[in-house]
Amino acid sequence: MNRSNMLLCKIAGAALLAFFLLSEEALSQQGLSGPSSVEAELAPGDGLSDPKPRSDFPRNVLPGYFAWKDGLAENGFRFNFDYLALGQWSDSDLGQGDAGSGILRFYGSWQATETGSLTFKVENRQAYGAVAPQFFGFDSGALSITGTAFNDSGNLLTNLFWTQRDPEGRWTIQVGQIDVTDFLDVYGLVSPYTAFQNLAFNTNPTINAPNPGLGIAAGAKLGNNFYLVGSIADANGDPSAPSFDVFQTGETFKSIEIGYTSGGERLYFDNVHLTFWQSDEADDGSRAEDKGVAFSAAWFIDNTWMPFLRAGRSEGTAALYERSLSTGLGWYRSNTDLAGIGFNWAEATGFDDTQFTTEAFYRFNISPDFQITPSIQYISNPLLNPGSDDLTIFGLRARIVF
């Protein structure tokens, strides 16, 4: 069977999955929109707590602009501009000693019909110096991505997809340029833009998730509390040069997730799930075939505390870690602040030893649209620097939304 036919079979399989999902009961309007997705970024607050922000900046400085935005939103077109900056400093005896990067994003959603919408996100990511935070862990001697998403990739098209929902909310399908990490193995503290920075506490580091690319995903609720989400996407996704090459290579990433939640509106806050995934090898030898399983449990207690436990295992060599176990706690404050602490143990292919990571952060919200987040990461037994017992990385992240 040639590559094109193989890919058509995979798409047919995804379509059958979608057909199965369509026959099930209602999934909330949140659909496949995890905490780091465009839909979540556009929503005011988390929808669960009753925030009491310190100020209304920058809305109080540009009231006309925000009134115009609100008017567009009432007519179905919602959008944001935001800018994020991250600086990190290490005490390691290796590497540059510091790293920095900024991300300018324009993202939004057009509600074209009552049940269909178009989602988009374009970004520009630039390093401030010789090393971007995404690679600062490696530069400092740790097998660790300490600044997830903050890289030097330039201009990117990370989202351009159509979402179709059942009129009664029973199912959701997304087709187009998708980012599987928007919905893959997510929980309430998954976003590197508003919560943890280390990949150990974002999308599971044992999952070889592809970069944004062409794909299809579907999800629905099974009964009152269970849900199912499946996806198939380009394993060679490149948001800096979007293409349809997957129809020639046939190299795809597949995932299926079954989970339990207390209710549709709390889908990613009260959540226990199991995720299975597989990624094809690359013909050019740049990526080995990999597959694995991940488990996640997180629960939002009194809309204030979020303890979590996450684990994963992969069977190949492409994912960052072969085995990983993370636990921690998030504390949501009434003034929209967020504090978090996480602990991770990991084993990696080709290393006899293990690595331990701790991250703590405090997201200080000057307003819902202006946040400053100091953090500290402590990595014990950094695998890429056997001569060092540990390293510490201090970080400062800022975000402003217009």
JOPEVEN-V369712 format. One record per pair of residues at least 12 apart in sequence whose ideal C-beta (glycine too) atoms are under 6 Angstrom apart, sorted by the first residue. I is the first residue (numbers start at 0). GAP is how many residues later the second one is. If there is no record, write none. Layout:
i = (I	I)
gap = (GAP	GAP)
//
This chain:
i = (2	5	6	6	9	9	13	13	16	17	17	20	20	20	21	23	23	24	25	25	25	26	26	26	26	27	27	27	28	29	30	31	31	31	31	31	33	33	33	33	34	34	34	35	35	36	37	37	37	37	41	47	48	48	50	51	51	52	52	52	53	53	54	55	56	56	75	76	77	77	78	79	79	80	80	81	81	82	82	83	83	83	84	84	85	85	85	85	85	86	86	87	87	87	87	87	88	89	89	89	90	91	91	91	93	93	93	94	94	95	95	95	98	98	98	99	99	100	100	100	100	101	102	102	103	104	105	106	114	114	115	116	117	118	118	119	119	120	120	121	122	122	123	124	124	126	131	131	131	132	132	133	133	133	139	140	140	140	140	141	141	142	142	142	143	144	145	145	145	146	147	147	147	148	152	155	155	156	156	156	157	157	157	159	159	160	160	160	160	160	161	161	170	171	172	173	174	176	177	178	179	179	179	180	180	183	184	184	184	184	184	185	186	186	186	186	187	187	187	187	188	188	189	194	195	195	196	197	197	199	199	199	200	200	203	203	204	204	204	205	205	205	205	205	205	205	206	206	207	207	207	207	209	209	209	209	210	210	211	211	212	212	212	213	213	214	215	216	217	224	225	226	227	228	229	230	231	231	232	233	234	234	234	234	234	235	250	251	252	253	254	255	256	256	257	258	258	259	268	269	269	270	271	272	273	274	275	277	286	287	287	287	288	289	289	289	289	290	291	291	291	293	294	295	296	303	305	306	307	308	309	310	311	316	320	320	321	321	321	322	323	324	325	325	326	327	327	327	328	335	335	336	336	336	337	338	339	340	341	342	343	350	352	354	354	355	356	357	358	359	360	360	368	369	370	371	372	373	374	375	376	377	378)
gap = (247	244	240	243	222	242	202	218	213	155	200	150	197	199	149	196	198	196	143	144	195	145	192	193	194	236	237	239	140	237	141	140	142	151	185	187	148	149	152	234	155	156	233	154	155	145	69	81	83	121	36	255	254	283	285	282	283	283	314	315	281	312	312	311	310	313	35	33	30	31	29	27	321	25	321	23	319	21	317	19	109	315	17	313	15	47	61	64	311	13	309	45	48	59	305	307	305	50	301	303	301	48	49	299	46	47	291	44	45	34	35	43	32	34	37	28	29	26	31	32	49	24	20	22	20	18	16	14	50	52	48	46	44	40	42	39	40	37	38	35	33	35	31	26	28	25	18	19	20	14	17	13	16	17	251	241	243	244	247	237	240	205	240	241	235	54	52	231	247	50	44	51	54	43	87	83	84	20	82	85	21	54	81	16	17	13	14	15	16	17	13	14	49	47	45	43	41	65	37	33	29	51	53	22	28	71	18	19	90	109	111	82	84	109	111	121	80	81	110	118	141	151	12	145	146	163	178	161	179	126	144	157	125	141	90	108	115	116	119	86	106	107	108	113	115	118	70	87	71	82	110	111	23	25	27	43	26	28	25	27	20	21	24	20	32	18	16	14	12	35	34	32	30	28	26	24	20	22	20	12	16	17	18	44	45	15	29	28	26	24	22	20	16	18	16	12	14	12	31	29	30	27	25	23	21	19	17	13	31	28	29	30	27	24	26	28	29	24	21	22	23	18	16	14	12	28	24	22	20	18	16	14	12	32	25	27	25	26	27	24	22	20	16	18	16	13	14	15	12	29	32	26	27	28	25	23	21	19	17	15	13	32	28	26	28	24	22	20	18	16	12	14	32	30	28	26	24	22	20	18	16	14	12)
//
